[in-house]
Amino acid sequence: MGTEGYSPAVLRKAVRQAACAGSFREASDDLRALAERSISPTHLQRLSERVGREWRDARDAAVQQYREHQLPRDYAGPPAVAAVLLDGGRYQVRAEGAGRGVTDPAWREIKVACCQTYAAREHRSDPQPQPPSKFVDRSEVARLAAELKGPAGPAAEPPSSAAPRRSRRARGKRRRAARRLVRTVVATTRDTEAFGWQVAAEVHRRGLDCAKRKACLADGSRAIWGLFEWHLVAAGFIGILDFVHLLVHLYAAAGAAAGRGSEPAWGLYVEWIGLAWAGQVVALLAALQAVQRRLGAAPPDAKEDDPRRVVAETIGYVRNNRERMDYPNYRRLGLPISSAPVESTIKRMNRRIKGSEKFWLTEGAEALAQVRAADLSEDDRVDRYWSRPRRGRAVGPGRLGRPPAKAAQ
């Protein structure tokens, strides 16, 4: 029995469920129904946050080792293809030291990295010179735009549930995507500088910097690309702008230029997405600038959905990321061009941390993020973390004097 009065197996199940369920109460109900263990929501919170703090400390120790050039590598051989995918989510905090209840609520950012290896071969030429059918399917593109919410929101009405679906034969003609081998997840509520060192340490530990072909994918955030420049450029990583975020910007600009949901707007979008897919950035910028000249410059007080502002922001987005839009070459190298895996990971992280009625103390969110990130990772880190000796307990020693039946209340 451990310091909590639970066996290691029960403690491990309890902490995992506390980090995976939608809330501590839901986790408590799950454990009662599925594991026949009665652990209160409050105690589950204490358990998971205490374990998460220990794992946070282990991560920070590894980062310090990396900064001192002492972190050992943990791989049998360097991967052929590696990618680091970066993005951020949102969660709510409340005031520290204000007791129970919600005081001074505010939104904060959680930063997430998916570090992935792939089995992908290099090609002599672009293996897919034409955009996939889903990127020129009106209902699918509208869905993506609504889901990611471009600079002016969805550029057309939501797709109809009755929209025709692509046939299996059509779907079967798609280029076979690179097969993912192993994913590990880094997550933190700390600032971008701290996040950068955490990502760099994970890249070093897994030997991703030794891969033959390697990339970093993100959505265009200046802070994220600053992290890339500081930590990954010297290791030979190629910066790639996530193609789906670019798609959403172009779709919004086409709707602003010719009317949302109109045939002319769709025609503009198809033209622009073809140029982007082909890596013809100069021609794409020229087409966007022609629209800008026709609409005129946006005034300083232009509203967010003003067509002139939407087009101007899309031009700025393309111009700022033009060095990261050589998509034909990335496909030839077998590199991913979409950050969808990290988007999916953030959704799974958000299910636990983000919510209109969830307000965290900062360190509590950081601790739980470590448990969730470990569970989403596909290496042996969960086993390694649980093999570490427990250093403390989440409750006072008087608790252990109670009868076993009540100790798990």
N, C-alpha and C positions, 0 to 999 in steps of 0.2 A: 504494500500500500504506500502511496506517496503522501506528501505533506498535506494534501487536501482530503485525505480519507478515501480516495478513489484509487482503483487500480490504474496502471498506466493506460490500459486499453480503453477503460471507461472515460478517463480524462481526455484521451485523444479523440474519441468519438464526440464528446461534449463540446470541445473546442472547435472541431471541424464544423459541427452543425451550427454553432453560434455564429460562425463566419459565413456559412453558406445560406442559411435560411433568411427570409426577409426581415426578421426581427428577432430579438432575444426571446420574446414570448412565443413566437412561432417555433423557434428552436426548442424551447422547453416542451411545447406540446408534441413536437416530433419525437423527442427522446422518450417521452412518456408512452407514446403510442407504439413506437418501433423498437425501442431498446428497453422498455419497462424500467426506465430510470427517472426518478422525480428530482429534477434540479430546477430551482426557481430561475426566472428570467434575470433577476438581479445577480444571483450567484454565477450564472452563465456569463454575464457581462464581466464580472470580476475575474473569472477564470480565463476567459479569452483575452482580455486586455493584459493580464499578467503574463501569459504565455507570449502574446504578441510583443510585449515590451522586451522580453528576453530575446526573441528573434530579431527585433529591431537592433538590440545591442550587438548581436552576432553579426548582423549586416554592417553596422557601423564599424565594428572591429575589422571586418574584411576590407572596408573602404580605406581605413587607416593603414592597413598593411599594404594595400595597393599604392597609396600615396607615398609610402616609404619604400616602394619597390621590393616588397617582401611577400606579396600575395602569391601563393603557388598556383600553377595552372592545374586544371582538373579535367583533362581530356586524354583519350588514348591517341588521337591523331587529329590534325586540323581538318575541319569540314571543307567540302568543295565549294559550297555556296552558303553564305550567311547573310542575314538581314536584321537590322534593328529598326523597329517600327515604333514611332513616338506619337503620343497624343495626350490629351488631358480630359478629365471629367469634372463634375461639380458636386459639392456637398455643403451642408449647412453647419455652422458652428454656433455656439452660445458662449456667453461671457464666462471666463474662468473665475472660480472662487465666489460665484453668486448663489451657490446652493442649488436645490432642486428647482425645476421650472426653467422656462426659456427667457433669458435676459440678453438683450442686444444681439439678436440673431443676424447672421451675415453669411453670404456665400463665399466659399473658398474653392480652390482648385486642387484636385488630386491628379498627379502626373503618373503616367503609366508607360512602360516600355515592354514590348514583346521582342525577345531575342530569339531568333529562329534559325535553324539550319534546314537545308533543302537538299533533295536529290534532283538535280536539274542539269541537263547537258547544254553545252555551248553550241550555237548554230553558226553556219557560215553566213547566213543572211537572215533577215527578219522572218521569223516563222509564222507571223500573222500580220500581214501588211494592212488588212482591212479591220476596222473596229468590230468587236463582237456584236452580235445582233441585239443583245440587251442594251447596248449604248445607243442604238438607233430605233429602239422600240418605245413608242410614245408613252404607253402606260408604265413601263419599267423606269424610264427616265423621270417621269413625273413622280413616281414613288421615291426614287433616290433623292430628288430635289426636296420633296416634302420631308423626308426623313432627316436629311442633313441640314435643311434650312439654309439656303444660300444668302447672299448679302441683302436681297430684297424679299426673302421668303420664297415659297414655292412659285415658280414662274408660270404655273398653269393650274387648272383645277385638279383635285386629287384623281387618280386613275379609277376608272369604273371597275367594279367587281366583275362586270361582265366582259371585260376586255379579253380578246382572244389570247390564248397561251401558245407559246411556241411548241411545235411538235417535237416528239422525242428525236425524230430524225434530224431536225434542224439543230436541236441542242447537241446532238452527237457530233456535229461537224466542228464544234469549238476546239480550239487548240488545247491540248492536254496541259493543264497547269503543272507547275513544279510541285513535287510531292514534299510536304513538310515532314521533317524527321523529328526534331525536338524543339519544343517551345519552353522558355522560362520567362517569368514575369517579374518585373521590378516595378514597385508602386510606392509612392510617398506623398505626404501632404506638405513636405518641406519645399523650400524655394528651388528655383531652377538650377542654381549653382550646386546645391547638395544633390539634386537629382542627377546632374551631369556626372558627378563623381561616382554615384551608385551605378549608373549605366556603364561607365568606363570600367569599373571593377568587375562587373558581371561579364562584360565582353572579354576582359583579360582572363578571368577565371575559366571561361568556357573555350578560350582560344579562338574566338570568332575573328579576332584581328589577324589570325594566321590563315584564314580562308583564302582560297585562290581568287574567288569573286565575292564581293561583299558590298552591301548597300545600306543606306539609312533612308527610311521613308517617313515623311511627315506632311502636314497639311498646309504649310506655308507660314507658320508662326515665326516671327523674327527671333523670339527667345529660343525656340527649339533649334532653329538653324544656327544660332549662336553656340548652343551646346554642341551641335554637330561639328562646327568649325574648330572648337576648342579641343574636343576629345576624340573625334573619329577621323578627321581628314588626314592627319599624319599617319594613321594606320592604313590608309588606302581605301577607305569607304567611299562609295559614290553616293552623292546626295540625289534623291529622286522625289519630285513632287507627286504626292498621291493623285492618281489620275481621276478618281471619283470626285474629290473636292474641286479639281479643275473643271470637270464636267458640270458640276452644280453652278459654278460661277458663269460659265459660258451659257448655260441654259437660262439663268436669270438675266444675263445681258441681252440675249436674243429676245426674251419676252419684253424687256424694257424697250428695246429698239423697234419692235414691230407689233407689240400688243400681245399680252399673255394669252396663250392658248390658240393663237391664230396660225393659219397656214404659213404666212410669210415668216413668222417667228420660228416655226419648226424648221423651215427651209434654211434660215440663217444658222440655227443650232447644228443641223446636220452638216452644213458646210464647215463650220468652225470645229466641230468635234473631229471631223476627218483630217483637218489640218493639224490639230493637236496630236491625234494618234500617230500621224506621220512624222511628228517632230518638226514640222514646218513653222517654227515660232515666228520668224520674220513675216511670213505671209499672214499668220494669224493676227499679229499685232497690227499689220497694215489694214486688215479687214475691220478690226475693232476701231481703229483710229478713224477710218472712213465714216463709220456710224457716229462717232463722237463729233466729227466736224458737221455732220448733218443735224445733229441734235443741238449742238452748241455746248459751251462750257457750263458746268454746274456752278451755281452761285454758292457762296460760303454757307448760307443758311438753308441749303437744299435738304429736303426731308430724306429719310433713309430710303424710301421707295421711289424717289424722283428718278426717272429714266436716265437723266444726264449723270446723276451721281452713281447709279448702278453700273453704267457702262464705264465711267471713269475709274471706279474701284476695280472692275475686272481688268482693265488695261494695266493698272498698277500691279495687280496680282500676277498677271502674266509677265510683265516686265521684271518684277522683283525675283521671279523664279525661273527665268528663261534658261539659266545654266543647268537647271534640273529637269528639263523636259525633253531629253533625247530618247524618247520612248522606243524607237526602233532598235537602237543600240542596246538598251536595257533588256528588251525581249531576246535579242540575239545572244546576250550573255547569260540568259536563263535567270534573270533577276526579277523579283516581283515588282509590279508598278502600282499596286493598291495596298493601302494600309488597313484594309478591311479586318484583318485579324486583330489588330489592336483596338479597332472600333468595337468589335464583338467582345473583346476582353473588358473594355470599359463598361459596356452594358451589363456584363455579369458582375463587375465590381459595383456599379451603380445600384444594382438590385439590392445590395446589402447596405450601402452607405448613403446613397442619395434618396431623398424622399421629402415630401412636404411636411411630414410630422417627425422627421429625424433631425435632431440637433445635437452635435457632438462637441465634446471638449477635444481640443486639437490632438492631444496625446492619445486619447482613446481611439480616435479615427486612425491615427498613424499605426497604433498597435494592431487594430483589427485588419488594416490594409495588408500588414505583413502576413497574417494568417491566411487571408484570402489569396494573396499573390502566390504564396507557397502552394496552396491547394490547386491553383490554376497552372502551376508549372509542371512540366512533364519529365523532370529529372528526379533525382533521389533526395531532393532537399527536405521534403517533409520527414523522411526517415532519418536524415542526418540531424535535423533540428530536434526531433523527439529523442534521439540517442544522447543528446546533451543532458547532463545532470540538471535537474530542476533546482533553482536557487532560492525559491521563496514560496510563499503561499498567498492566496488571494484573500484570506480571512484570518482572524485572530486565532491563537492556539486554543482558546477555550472551546472552539467549535469541535475540536477533535475529541473532546471528552463526552460528547453526546452519544447516545446509542446509534449504531450504524443505520437503523431505519430512518432516523431523523437527520442524520448527517448529510443526506442528499436532498433535503427539502429546499 
